């Protein structure tokens, strides 16, 4: 006797359709699962047997073989429990065969027969978009967000069998949960002084430009970075779908439907390469650069990260995707994020202040060498953040609030969208020539910097993108003149100037 059911398994952040085949025969009682299951998937034999018996069904003696096709695809977790159970009940004639046609089953089984949600419901549901989908009640709204299709929420195996046997109708869908209260976003008004740093944060949010802030402790670097997320507009449906797929695959808590707000991730400086870019042994999981997809990745204390960890970001920063390969397989994770980093000028943080720095020359040099030249070149904006004026701090008069700055950022992003991109940083060289030509004076200034070795080919492209963002923020004609170019270059301090306080100490 043979019966089949449709399900899906998660590989990286993508769902893959799996056909569950259950075969029974006479012989010594046994339960075997084949088709590259991992340890958690093989344990389904105990969960399924206990759930079937607890739900009041029979478990006839004999040999049971479960094949998970395609057999060359690794399957992990308990996501196939429900499909194995309904296929077994079909092959043992406790469930009509035709009841499984056109349906897919995604869920973990408890020993009492309860159907539970699993990690990665959104990409799993997306892979099964051509099937009516049966999930646990807590996974219903996330599964519906994957697209228009029939989704049914059932809480127990016994109730599911009764529905499939036409003894009762499908349960009503779970009610929409109450909208969560808005997450409070720190206001940019709280930042006292720092006009140049505030300008850099606004430009970074408007054009998707990576930002590096260097300054002593307490200057406001972290405060500025945490307020950047409030300047970003809501995600488009496509971007929200991409970001939610990653968060769902990683098991992060999800809102009702898609995550429409950009996410803010801030890993500790002790993070490993696998934690940052993704990896694992039996299961390959997305790293921080993928969890921050379409959001902000903030690396505080950048100089304390291991150099190998930082250099692992160089390729994803350029391509917007990271390919993680292990002995168990390879996965491709999206990683288009806005990188914001903050660091001190030296280990003690007091370089540049007379008679304040306690670091030796060797310690300062070792600290600054943690950032390679190629990584620094990928920061479009590199600024120094000095402590604000004491009188301004005592007066407590802040600058523009987040709502005002966010309106300008939204306008700049709308102009970028008219060019066919989310942000200006995604424009190619040919598109820049088309949408943002240079004036003769700006062309001559760039030529001089290129010949002097002060600007790389990548830096040339990024400076033009920053200048275009400045035009968009001012709602000006997208023509890069010498004035716009000078401001863009001032926001991209050279390496020597950026570390001038450390050198002076």
Phi, psi and omega in degrees: 000139183221140176217152181231152174218155183255137177212196178208156176232159185258128174233108186069243176244016182244141174269145179231132182292136179234133174262119181265116179251126180242126181236135177241148178206168178284162181135187179296139181301128178201163179219112185238135176244126179236164180110037179060051173279150173272186185298316180295325180288322178294330179290355177300333180301324179280320180294315182295316181298315180294320181293320179297314181291320180293335180274003176089016178258169183266152173236089184298147177291152179141183183265129179242125178240128179246123176249132180252105184259142003286143188285345181268005179256126180290134179246137182226157175079190183257019186293339184266002183305310186294320179294321178296319183295313182291327176292322177295316179296331177287315183291336177266013174062031173259001181211134181298139182297318184292346183289343181268352185291134178074012182235151175234152187231125181227117179170157175262147179254134170275165181295340178269004180092003178289144177262125184243157178285164181229169177286138175085031182300320184296307178295329177294315179294326179294324178290336182254035186294342180269002183240151166289133191249134176249123182223175174287154181304322182288346179260001188298309186292324177292320179296322178296329182291344180290342179147172181289119174188169178282127176233129180242138179248120180230138187265338181223158178293322180297318179292324178296318179295321178297322179291313181294336178270007179063028176268347177202156180283169175297139178298153175297144179297150178300144178294153177297129178293155178299145180299130180294148178298146180299136180288124181296130179252128178303138185271139179294342178297335181293340182282119181268129179069219177054053182296320181291321179291321177297320178297318180296320178296319179296316179295319179299316180292324184287321185252359182071032184269133178292140189234131174241126178244127180238130180181171182290165179299142177083006181282343178111015182295309180295322179299317178294316183297320182287344177266353178292325184298331179287346179274345185280140179283173176299149179285144171293166182300319180296314179294322178296321178296317179297313182293320182291327177301315181294315181295323178293317180294332179274354179081018178286149177297135184247150173284180175292116182083218185272152176277102186271348178262138176302143183269152178241119180241137181220083181289155178287156185288354175271006182299143179272175178298317180296323179292329183275313185258349180108161180152204184137182180253280180288322182236128178271120183249151176292149178264188184297324182292337176272325176296334178270013181304129183064018178227212184240130171251114182254120177252096177279150184054055184303325181292349179268349177289149177295138180303323180294327178291316181293318182292339177293344180274350189299312181292314177300327179298328180276318190264342181074013179208149178232132179257115181255120182243131177225173179298330181280351180146187180225150180223149176248124182244137173290144182207053175262100187225165175262115182269124175236127184229150178224139178208160176273160180287345179199171182303322180276343177084002186252014180299140181098344177262128184304130176057028181249326185288131181256006185269144174283164178301320180295320180295320178294318180295319179295322180295316183285335180287350178296335179261114181285158178301316178299326178289317178299324182294341181274355173274114179291327183239124179226113187229157171264138178243109180262155178303141180292163179298134181303323180295321178295321179297317182289326179288329176070026180269114181275179179264210181295144177285168181300321184299321181291314181292322180297328178295320177293320179298317179298320177297319179295322180289329175295322177292324176294322179296328178294343177265002176090015180228162176287316180221162183295335182294344180272356181290141175276172179298319179296322179292324178296319177299326182283314188266337185219073179291159180264144170283161179304320180294317178294322178298318180293321180296319179292322179300320180295319180291322178295317179293328179279000180074015180274354183214134177269174176299319176294318179298323177300314180296316184290325178297320178294323177295318179296318179298321177295321177298321177298321176296319180295321179295327179271000182056036179265171174297133182286066176239120186276104177260181184297326181293313178296320180295320179298319178293321178297320178291326179293333178278354178241073184298142177294161183299318180296319179289326181296324181258018181302319179299321180292321180293322181292332181288000000 
